[in-house]
Amino acid sequence: MRVIIIGASSLGMHLTRTMIRQGNEVVLIEKDEEVARELAEELDCTVINAEGTHPDILEKAGMDSTDAVVACTNHDQDNILIGLIAQEAGVERVIVKTDDMKFMEIAKKLGISSPINPPRISSTIISDALRGIDTIELSNLIRADVRVISFRTGEQHAGKRIFEVQFPENTECIGLYRNNDFILARENPRLEEGDELLIITRSGHIDRIYEKLRET
């Protein structure tokens, strides 16, 4: 996989090192000249010292041939802008970090497929721990080649019942998020445009699932 990561924040650095260890091709864009120089000497990846919100910089980084773009600077507005540029360029996987929930909602309304909010995730786990609940991290629960993926429905899916959607073998839809609500698949809801389906499958089926869902 080829990934462009924008921003040497703590999340950006952890992700960069993880992706390199996994054997992926990583391009890291960092606007701070000194930080970029140090990282270029330390990391086994391409480091570009530039402002990641500039379309020409993203083009220079090879956005047209990348599998994913991850915007994780410390500025939510910049991350959303980068996400929009990547989406417009046709990048399949666009992940945007937002620390403010208001920007999280804005990112969703703008159609960014994978906005994440680390503070919300962390606060939920801490809140559960304070109440004596042992929250299981998904990364510890999912093993072997099993994957949990999400897919945002389009206009062509609106009105269909969730059980009408055909999935490959060894694949199940767990449920869906609609705005701030979660609906279990067993309730067989009618789909609406913009619903986020949560699907559990094997890694070998992922590309086929996305292709089939985009067609139907």
C-alpha positions as CSV (number, residue, x, y, z in Angstrom):
1,M,0.0,0.0,0.0
2,R,1.1,3.5,-0.8
3,V,0.1,6.1,1.8
4,I,0.6,9.9,2.1
5,I,0.6,11.2,5.7
6,I,0.4,14.9,6.3
7,G,1.5,16.2,9.6
8,A,4.2,15.0,12.1
9,S,1.8,15.1,15.0
10,S,2.0,12.4,17.6
11,L,-0.7,10.4,15.7
12,G,1.1,11.1,12.4
13,M,4.4,9.8,13.7
14,H,3.0,6.7,15.3
15,L,1.1,5.9,12.1
16,T,4.1,6.6,9.9
17,R,6.3,4.2,11.9
18,T,3.6,1.5,12.0
19,M,3.0,1.7,8.2
20,I,6.8,1.5,7.5
21,R,7.1,-1.5,9.8
22,Q,4.3,-3.2,7.9
23,G,6.2,-2.8,4.7
24,N,4.1,0.0,3.2
25,E,5.4,2.8,1.0
26,V,5.0,6.0,3.0
27,V,5.3,9.7,2.0
28,L,5.3,12.1,5.0
29,I,4.6,15.8,4.5
30,E,5.7,18.1,7.3
31,K,5.8,21.9,7.1
32,D,8.3,22.5,9.9
33,E,11.7,22.6,8.2
34,E,13.8,21.4,11.2
35,V,11.3,18.6,12.1
36,A,11.2,17.5,8.5
37,R,15.0,17.4,8.2
38,E,15.3,15.3,11.4
39,L,12.7,12.9,10.3
40,A,14.2,12.5,6.9
41,E,17.4,11.3,8.6
42,E,15.5,9.0,11.0
43,L,12.8,7.4,8.9
44,D,12.9,4.9,6.0
45,C,10.4,6.9,3.9
46,T,10.2,10.0,1.7
47,V,9.8,13.2,3.8
48,I,8.7,16.4,2.0
49,N,9.1,19.7,3.8
50,A,6.1,21.7,2.6
51,E,2.6,22.9,3.4
52,G,0.3,19.9,2.9
53,T,-2.8,22.0,2.1
54,H,-1.3,23.1,-1.3
55,P,-2.7,20.9,-4.1
56,D,0.6,21.1,-6.0
57,I,2.5,19.7,-3.0
58,L,0.1,16.8,-2.8
59,E,0.5,16.2,-6.6
60,K,4.3,16.3,-6.1
61,A,3.9,13.6,-3.4
62,G,2.2,11.4,-6.0
63,M,-1.4,11.7,-4.8
64,D,-2.7,10.4,-8.2
65,S,-1.0,7.0,-7.6
66,T,-1.5,6.7,-3.9
67,D,-3.9,4.3,-2.1
68,A,-4.7,6.5,0.9
69,V,-4.2,10.0,2.2
70,V,-4.2,10.6,6.0
71,A,-4.4,14.2,7.2
72,C,-3.4,14.4,10.8
73,T,-1.9,17.9,11.4
74,N,-2.8,19.7,14.6
75,H,-5.3,22.0,12.7
76,D,-8.7,20.6,12.0
77,Q,-9.4,23.1,9.2
78,D,-6.2,22.1,7.4
79,N,-7.1,18.4,7.7
80,I,-10.5,18.9,6.3
81,L,-9.1,21.0,3.4
82,I,-6.6,18.3,2.6
83,G,-9.3,15.6,2.8
84,L,-11.4,17.5,0.2
85,I,-8.5,17.9,-2.1
86,A,-7.7,14.2,-1.9
87,Q,-11.3,13.3,-2.5
88,E,-11.5,15.6,-5.5
89,A,-8.4,13.8,-6.9
90,G,-10.1,10.5,-6.6
91,V,-8.1,9.0,-3.7
92,E,-10.0,5.9,-2.6
93,R,-9.2,6.1,1.2
94,V,-9.2,9.6,2.8
95,I,-8.8,9.7,6.6
96,V,-9.0,13.1,8.4
97,K,-8.3,13.7,12.1
98,T,-10.4,16.3,13.9
99,D,-10.0,17.2,17.6
100,D,-13.2,19.3,17.7
101,M,-16.5,17.4,17.3
102,K,-17.9,20.4,15.4
103,F,-15.4,19.8,12.7
104,M,-16.1,16.1,12.9
105,E,-19.7,16.8,11.9
106,I,-18.6,19.2,9.2
107,A,-16.3,16.6,7.7
108,K,-19.1,14.1,7.6
109,K,-21.5,16.6,5.9
110,L,-18.8,17.3,3.3
111,G,-18.7,13.6,2.4
112,I,-15.3,12.8,3.9
113,S,-15.5,9.0,4.2
114,S,-13.3,8.5,7.3
115,P,-13.1,11.3,9.8
116,I,-11.7,10.3,13.2
117,N,-11.8,12.0,16.6
118,P,-9.1,10.7,18.9
119,P,-10.3,12.7,22.0
120,R,-13.7,11.2,21.7
121,I,-12.3,7.7,21.4
122,S,-10.0,8.2,24.4
123,S,-12.6,9.8,26.6
124,T,-15.1,7.0,25.9
125,I,-12.5,4.4,27.0
126,I,-11.6,6.4,30.1
127,S,-15.3,6.9,31.0
128,D,-15.9,3.2,30.7
129,A,-12.9,2.5,32.9
130,L,-14.1,4.9,35.6
131,R,-17.4,3.0,35.6
132,G,-15.6,-0.3,36.0
133,I,-16.3,-1.4,32.4
134,D,-13.5,-3.2,30.7
135,T,-13.7,-1.9,27.1
136,I,-12.3,-4.3,24.6
137,E,-10.1,-2.6,22.0
138,L,-11.1,-3.6,18.5
139,S,-7.5,-4.2,17.6
140,N,-7.3,-6.8,20.4
141,L,-10.6,-8.4,19.4
142,I,-10.0,-8.8,15.7
143,R,-7.5,-11.5,14.8
144,A,-6.1,-13.4,11.8
145,D,-7.4,-12.0,8.5
146,V,-10.7,-10.8,9.8
147,R,-11.4,-7.1,9.2
148,V,-14.1,-4.6,10.1
149,I,-14.8,-2.1,7.4
150,S,-17.2,0.7,6.8
151,F,-19.1,1.8,3.7
152,R,-21.2,4.9,3.2
153,T,-24.3,4.3,1.2
154,G,-25.2,6.3,-1.9
155,E,-28.4,7.4,-3.6
156,Q,-28.7,4.0,-5.3
157,H,-29.0,2.2,-2.0
158,A,-31.8,4.4,-0.5
159,G,-35.0,2.5,0.2
160,K,-33.5,-1.0,0.2
161,R,-33.7,-3.2,3.3
162,I,-30.3,-4.0,4.7
163,F,-31.0,-7.8,4.2
164,E,-31.5,-7.1,0.4
165,V,-27.8,-6.2,0.1
166,Q,-25.8,-9.2,-1.1
167,F,-22.4,-9.9,0.5
168,P,-19.8,-12.5,-0.3
169,E,-19.5,-15.6,1.9
170,N,-17.9,-15.2,5.3
171,T,-19.2,-11.6,5.4
172,E,-21.9,-10.0,7.5
173,C,-23.2,-6.5,8.1
174,I,-23.3,-5.7,11.8
175,G,-25.4,-2.6,11.6
176,L,-25.2,1.0,10.5
177,Y,-24.6,4.5,11.8
178,R,-27.2,7.1,10.9
179,N,-26.2,10.5,12.2
180,N,-25.5,9.8,15.9
181,D,-27.6,6.6,16.1
182,F,-26.6,3.0,15.7
183,I,-29.1,0.5,14.2
184,L,-28.4,-3.2,14.4
185,A,-28.7,-5.1,11.1
186,R,-31.1,-7.6,12.7
187,E,-33.7,-4.8,12.7
188,N,-33.5,-4.8,8.9
189,P,-33.8,-1.1,8.5
190,R,-34.4,0.7,5.2
191,L,-31.2,2.3,4.0
192,E,-30.9,6.0,3.5
193,E,-28.2,7.8,1.5
194,G,-25.2,8.5,3.8
195,D,-25.7,5.6,6.1
196,E,-22.4,4.1,7.3
197,L,-22.5,0.3,7.1
198,L,-20.3,-1.7,9.5
199,I,-19.2,-4.9,7.8
200,I,-17.1,-7.8,9.2
201,T,-15.3,-9.9,6.6
202,R,-12.1,-11.5,5.6
203,S,-9.3,-9.3,4.1
204,G,-9.5,-11.2,0.8
205,H,-13.1,-10.0,0.3
206,I,-12.7,-6.3,0.9
207,D,-12.1,-5.1,-2.7
208,R,-15.0,-7.3,-4.0
209,I,-17.3,-5.9,-1.3
210,Y,-16.5,-2.2,-2.2
211,E,-16.8,-3.0,-6.0
212,K,-20.2,-4.7,-5.5
213,L,-21.6,-2.0,-3.2
214,R,-20.6,0.8,-5.6
215,E,-22.4,-1.0,-8.5
216,T,-25.7,-1.8,-6.7
